[in-house]
Amino acid sequence: MPQRGTMLCDNAGDSASRFGLASGDLGIPYRRHDGGWGYVFGDVFDGPGASGTHIGSPVVLYQDAFDSSGATAIEFTAAQAGPRCAQSFDYQHNADNGFGVTEVTRIPNDAIALTVDGQDRLFIQYTSVHQWIPPDSPNDGSALGGIAYSDDHGASWKDFEQHWNGDALGSNGSLYTMWSFAGVDPDGHLYCFSKAWNGSHHFAADGGRIQLFRFDPRDFYHGAFDRQENWAFTGDRWGWTRDAAPSSIFAPGNNIGEFSVKLIGGMYCMSYFDASDYSIRTRTAPRPDAVWSEPKTQVAGKNTWPAGHWGKPRLPNLYGGYIHPGSASPDSLTLLLSRWDGTPGHRPYTVTQWDGIRP
């Protein structure tokens, strides 16, 4: 039977706890250069509930082999900086780390490993959070977006010089603060999607816009971000260009939080937390620049409302929704969903595994 909400951390004696990770969220999966798997967590604690000490963000656990059938749940086999996990990036929380603004934390959005001209490099795109915003805030709370890279498989990290200013640096709602790496297509391009930061799930001023651009992997590898090509509507047609900014691939709509796009078995699959619909939804497209399917609700925070949620799997206080790149097929995805628990004395959050998701 596939996993349908199996908790991957915050269980006494589970595989995450063996490496000092008791409570954490996101668990963004990526394929390692050696064929194994990495999972990138957001803010992590080393003990359950109120007893846990904050370790930091991001934190990486590893897995030797992934069972795409879902018959066996993900079990972690190592940690970066083992034998116990540690914060991967070198920065201070609630401090100015050289950008002129306070950074509360740095939250990972996606990770990808690339090999260019025989050289391996691992990348994590992240959002530096300036503040967690309240409901109905007109600001997104970000400080900036950045991309860190590692040439030693995650042991040490450097930032590319280019960063994308966020709310605290004068670019509220910037569509470059939250990325997803769809992967390198057979046409040779690395396709990337990005949107405004909405990790608080309270920012809706962007209208759910998501943009698409692509790189020659060599340009991306070396941080030549000015070489990106944009998918844009100019005049009366869509096309790839460097002469115009990317256009939103969706019309203004729901409030989208974390999102994930991956090329699975020749199909582009998208998953995201729809904060307006209070659910994890999916879409598909045969090409990244093709027309995407209408959203399909997969797992709901409340399965009795609205009517479209009736009978759907339920996960209260859900968010996230990251597609596992090792999913069995485009008709059978594995998603990693997060759950927040704001009850005093309880765990802050956990990651759950869902298999057999048909987008």
Secondary structure per residue as TSV (DSSP state, phi and psi in degrees):
chain	resnum	aa	ss	phi	psi
A	1	M	-	360.0	140.0
A	2	P	-	-70.4	161.7
A	3	Q	-	-76.4	133.1
A	4	R	E	-130.5	67.5
A	5	G	E	103.7	21.1
A	6	T	E	-65.3	126.6
A	7	M	E	-74.9	130.3
A	8	L	-	-100.5	-7.4
A	9	C	S	-152.7	171.9
A	10	D	S	70.9	24.2
A	11	N	S	-115.4	128.3
A	12	A	T	-55.6	127.7
A	13	G	T	82.1	4.6
A	14	D	-	-76.6	175.8
A	15	S	T	-66.3	-31.1
A	16	A	T	-68.6	-40.5
A	17	S	G	-65.3	-25.3
A	18	R	G	-65.4	-18.8
A	19	F	G	-112.1	18.3
A	20	G	T	84.2	10.6
A	21	L	-	-104.7	106.5
A	22	A	-	-94.5	-49.7
A	23	S	B	-131.2	130.5
A	24	G	-	-165.6	166.2
A	25	D	-	-129.2	179.4
A	26	L	-	74.6	-73.7
A	27	G	-	61.2	44.2
A	28	I	E	-65.4	119.8
A	29	P	E	-89.2	146.8
A	30	Y	E	-148.0	156.0
A	31	R	E	-85.8	126.1
A	32	R	-	-78.8	163.5
A	33	H	T	-63.2	-29.7
A	34	D	T	-86.8	4.8
A	35	G	S	95.0	-11.7
A	36	G	-	-81.0	-164.7
A	37	W	E	-130.6	145.3
A	38	G	E	-117.0	152.4
A	39	Y	E	-133.9	120.0
A	40	V	E	-102.4	118.1
A	41	F	E	-99.4	155.9
A	42	G	S	-81.5	-150.1
A	43	D	S	-57.3	129.3
A	44	V	E	-119.7	144.7
A	45	F	E	-121.4	150.1
A	46	D	S	-97.7	5.2
A	47	G	S	-148.3	160.0
A	48	P	S	-72.4	144.7
A	49	G	G	53.9	-140.1
A	50	A	G	-68.7	-15.5
A	51	S	G	-82.4	-9.2
A	52	G	-	-76.9	140.8
A	53	T	-	-95.2	137.2
A	54	H	E	-71.1	124.3
A	55	I	E	-90.2	-46.1
A	56	G	E	137.2	-163.9
A	57	S	S	-157.7	140.3
A	58	P	-	-82.3	162.0
A	59	V	E	-131.4	139.4
A	60	V	E	-121.6	128.1
A	61	L	E	-112.4	159.5
A	62	Y	E	-122.7	158.2
A	63	Q	E	-139.4	135.4
A	64	D	S	-72.2	-46.7
A	65	A	-	-141.8	138.4
A	66	F	-	-108.9	132.0
A	67	D	-	-92.9	99.5
A	68	S	T	-70.5	-14.5
A	69	S	T	-72.1	-20.9
A	70	G	S	84.5	-0.4
A	71	A	S	-65.5	-29.7
A	72	T	S	-122.0	129.5
A	73	A	-	-70.5	156.5
A	74	I	-	-57.9	130.8
A	75	E	-	-128.7	126.1
A	76	F	-	-81.3	141.5
A	77	T	-	-118.5	-8.4
A	78	A	E	-165.7	168.3
A	79	A	E	-133.3	147.5
A	80	Q	T	-68.3	132.6
A	81	A	T	73.7	20.9
A	82	G	T	-46.7	162.2
A	83	P	T	-79.4	-10.2
A	84	R	S	-120.2	146.4
A	85	C	-	-70.0	159.3
A	86	A	-	-150.3	163.5
A	87	Q	-	-62.5	131.0
A	88	S	S	-76.7	-42.0
A	89	F	S	-86.9	147.4
A	90	D	-	-94.5	93.1
A	91	Y	-	-156.0	164.9
A	92	Q	-	-105.4	138.3
A	93	H	T	-78.6	149.3
A	94	N	T	53.8	44.8
A	95	A	E	-150.5	163.0
A	96	D	E	-89.3	115.3
A	97	N	-	-100.4	26.4
A	98	G	S	109.6	1.8
A	99	F	S	-101.2	-3.3
A	100	G	S	87.3	5.7
A	101	V	S	-138.4	158.2
A	102	T	E	-76.3	134.0
A	103	E	E	-107.7	117.6
A	104	V	S	-70.8	-44.7
A	105	T	E	-166.1	170.7
A	106	R	E	-120.8	118.4
A	107	I	E	-103.2	124.4
A	108	P	E	-70.8	145.7
A	109	N	E	-114.5	-31.5
A	110	D	E	-167.9	164.2
A	111	A	E	-141.6	148.7
A	112	I	E	-152.7	142.9
A	113	A	E	-107.7	129.2
A	114	L	E	-126.1	148.9
A	115	T	E	-120.6	120.1
A	116	V	E	-126.3	124.6
A	117	D	T	51.7	40.8
A	118	G	T	79.6	3.3
A	119	Q	E	-110.1	129.4
A	120	D	E	-87.1	140.9
A	121	R	E	-149.0	136.4
A	122	L	E	-107.9	139.5
A	123	F	E	-126.3	141.1
A	124	I	E	-128.8	123.6
A	125	Q	E	-92.7	135.7
A	126	Y	E	-139.0	162.2
A	127	T	E	-111.6	128.2
A	128	S	E	-84.2	120.9
A	129	V	E	-92.5	125.5
A	130	H	S	-87.0	-39.6
A	131	Q	-	-160.1	149.7
A	132	W	-	-86.8	119.9
A	133	I	-	-90.5	154.3
A	134	P	-	-80.9	168.6
A	135	P	T	-55.7	145.3
A	136	D	T	65.1	21.7
A	137	S	-	-72.7	140.1
A	138	P	S	-79.2	-6.7
A	139	N	S	-112.9	154.1
A	140	D	-	-92.5	-12.5
A	141	G	-	83.9	2.7
A	142	S	E	-80.0	156.9
A	143	A	E	-98.2	-48.9
A	144	L	E	-170.8	168.2
A	145	G	E	-112.0	146.1
A	146	G	E	-148.2	166.9
A	147	I	E	-128.6	121.7
A	148	A	E	-102.6	151.2
A	149	Y	E	-135.5	153.2
A	150	S	E	-131.7	130.1
A	151	D	S	-101.2	4.4
A	152	D	S	-126.5	38.1
A	153	H	T	60.6	32.4
A	154	G	T	103.0	-1.2
A	155	A	S	-71.6	-36.4
A	156	S	S	-141.4	156.7
A	157	W	-	-135.8	146.2
A	158	K	E	-129.1	153.2
A	159	D	E	-95.5	140.6
A	160	F	-	-64.3	152.0
A	161	E	S	-63.2	-36.3
A	162	Q	-	-76.3	132.6
A	163	H	-	-128.7	161.0
A	164	W	E	-113.9	114.5
A	165	N	E	-59.9	141.2
A	166	G	-	-111.0	-158.5
A	167	D	G	-53.8	-50.8
A	168	A	G	-67.6	-17.9
A	169	L	G	-109.5	21.6
A	170	G	T	95.9	6.0
A	171	S	-	-125.1	62.1
A	172	N	T	-59.0	131.8
A	173	G	T	77.5	17.1
A	174	S	-	-57.4	133.1
A	175	L	T	-82.8	11.5
A	176	Y	T	-112.9	15.1
A	177	T	S	-96.9	-8.3
A	178	M	E	-143.1	108.0
A	179	W	E	-111.7	158.8
A	180	S	E	-134.9	132.3
A	181	F	E	-92.8	109.6
A	182	A	E	-73.4	-25.2
A	183	G	E	119.8	171.3
A	184	V	E	-86.0	119.8
A	185	D	-	-76.9	158.3
A	186	P	T	-54.9	-20.9
A	187	D	T	-77.8	-2.2
A	188	G	S	95.3	-6.8
A	189	H	-	-92.2	146.7
A	190	L	E	-91.2	116.6
A	191	Y	E	-95.5	133.5
A	192	C	E	-128.7	142.5
A	193	F	E	-118.5	147.8
A	194	S	E	-148.8	162.7
A	195	K	E	-156.8	-179.9
A	196	A	-	-73.7	148.9
A	197	W	-	-64.5	131.7
A	198	N	-	-148.4	47.9
A	199	G	T	-71.0	-18.9
A	200	S	T	-82.4	-17.9
A	201	H	S	67.0	17.3
A	202	H	-	-112.2	1.1
A	203	F	-	-104.0	120.2
A	204	A	-	-124.6	2.8
A	205	A	T	-67.5	-18.2
A	206	D	T	-77.6	-12.8
A	207	G	T	69.9	19.6
A	208	G	T	77.3	21.1
A	209	R	-	-71.8	138.8
A	210	I	-	-132.5	134.5
A	211	Q	E	-115.8	160.4
A	212	L	E	-127.2	135.0
A	213	F	E	-149.8	170.1
A	214	R	E	-144.2	160.4
A	215	F	E	-134.5	151.9
A	216	D	-	-67.2	127.5
A	217	P	H	-53.5	-30.7
A	218	R	H	-65.7	-40.2
A	219	D	H	-64.3	-45.9
A	220	F	H	-62.5	-44.4
A	221	Y	H	-53.3	-40.8
A	222	H	T	-94.2	6.4
A	223	G	T	74.8	24.0
A	224	A	-	-85.8	68.3
A	225	F	G	-71.5	-16.6
A	226	D	G	-71.7	-6.0
A	227	R	G	-93.1	7.6
A	228	Q	-	-67.3	146.7
A	229	E	E	-105.6	138.2
A	230	N	E	-109.3	139.9
A	231	W	E	-87.7	109.5
A	232	A	E	-138.7	149.1
A	233	F	E	-95.9	111.5
A	234	T	E	-124.7	125.5
A	235	G	T	70.0	-102.5
A	236	D	T	-128.5	18.7
A	237	R	E	-152.6	158.3
A	238	W	E	-90.1	148.6
A	239	G	E	-174.5	169.6
A	240	W	E	-89.5	132.9
A	241	T	E	-155.1	155.6
A	242	R	S	-107.4	3.1
A	243	D	S	-100.6	0.6
A	244	A	S	-146.0	153.6
A	245	A	-	-70.1	155.1
A	246	P	-	-62.3	147.2
A	247	S	-	-98.6	155.0
A	248	S	B	-66.6	134.1
A	249	I	S	-80.4	-13.2
A	250	F	S	-122.1	148.5
A	251	A	-	-69.1	157.1
A	252	P	S	-52.3	134.3
A	253	G	-	-156.8	-128.0
A	254	N	S	-75.9	171.7
A	255	N	-	-87.5	108.0
A	256	I	E	-103.0	128.8
A	257	G	E	-94.7	-124.8
A	258	E	E	-63.5	146.1
A	259	F	E	-144.2	164.5
A	260	S	E	-151.5	133.8
A	261	V	E	-129.4	130.6
A	262	K	E	-142.7	145.6
A	263	L	E	-85.8	112.0
A	264	I	E	-122.5	114.7
A	265	G	T	55.6	38.2
A	266	G	T	84.4	0.0
A	267	M	E	-118.9	139.0
A	268	Y	E	-86.4	124.8
A	269	C	E	-119.6	136.9
A	270	M	E	-124.0	137.5
A	271	S	E	-131.7	144.7
A	272	Y	E	-158.0	157.0
A	273	F	E	-86.3	116.4
A	274	D	E	-93.5	101.2
A	275	A	T	-68.7	-24.9
A	276	S	T	-75.4	-41.6
A	277	D	T	-84.1	-11.9
A	278	Y	T	55.6	53.6
A	279	S	E	-159.4	166.6
A	280	I	E	-94.7	126.6
A	281	R	E	-123.9	157.3
A	282	T	E	-130.6	156.7
A	283	R	E	-142.5	162.9
A	284	T	E	-139.1	158.7
A	285	A	E	-154.5	145.0
A	286	P	S	-70.3	-23.8
A	287	R	S	-139.5	153.7
A	288	P	T	-62.7	-29.0
A	289	D	T	-100.5	18.2
A	290	A	S	-93.4	177.7
A	291	V	-	-75.5	130.4
A	292	W	-	-86.6	149.9
A	293	S	-	-66.2	163.7
A	294	E	-	-68.4	151.3
A	295	P	-	-64.9	142.7
A	296	K	E	-122.3	122.9
A	297	T	E	-74.7	129.0
A	298	Q	E	-109.9	-52.1
A	299	V	E	-132.8	131.3
A	300	A	E	-112.8	146.8
A	301	G	S	-70.5	-29.9
A	302	K	-	-138.6	116.4
A	303	N	T	-93.2	12.6
A	304	T	T	-109.4	-8.4
A	305	W	S	-153.7	138.7
A	306	P	S	-71.6	-172.5
A	307	A	G	-58.9	-33.2
A	308	G	G	-65.7	-10.7
A	309	H	G	-92.4	-10.9
A	310	W	T	-56.3	128.2
A	311	G	T	81.9	-4.0
A	312	K	-	-76.6	151.3
A	313	P	-	-56.5	147.3
A	314	R	B	-118.8	135.3
A	315	L	-	-142.2	98.0
A	316	P	T	-59.9	146.5
A	317	N	T	58.2	38.3
A	318	L	E	-82.3	159.2
A	319	Y	E	-166.6	-175.2
A	320	G	E	82.1	-134.5
A	321	G	E	109.8	57.7
A	322	Y	E	-94.0	131.4
A	323	I	E	-80.7	130.9
A	324	H	-	-76.7	123.8
A	325	P	T	-62.7	-16.7
A	326	G	T	-94.4	15.9
A	327	S	-	-53.5	149.9
A	328	A	S	-59.1	-41.8
A	329	S	B	-169.6	169.1
A	330	P	T	-66.3	-11.4
A	331	D	T	-101.3	2.2
A	332	S	B	-149.6	79.3
A	333	L	E	-87.4	150.8
A	334	T	E	-102.9	127.0
A	335	L	E	-116.6	142.2
A	336	L	E	-107.9	114.8
A	337	L	E	-110.4	145.7
A	338	S	E	-102.5	157.3
A	339	R	E	-137.5	130.8
A	340	W	E	-100.4	143.0
A	341	D	-	-131.0	106.8
A	342	G	-	-89.6	9.4
A	343	T	S	-70.8	127.7
A	344	P	T	-54.6	133.0
A	345	G	T	86.9	-8.2
A	346	H	S	-95.5	174.3
A	347	R	-	-61.3	145.5
A	348	P	S	-65.5	-45.9
A	349	Y	E	-169.4	168.7
A	350	T	E	-147.7	171.9
A	351	V	E	-117.5	137.2
A	352	T	E	-124.7	151.2
A	353	Q	E	-107.1	132.4
A	354	W	E	-129.8	120.5
A	355	D	E	-110.9	166.5
A	356	G	E	69.0	26.4
A	357	I	E	-78.9	122.6
A	358	R	-	-102.7	106.3
A	359	P	-	-78.2	360.0
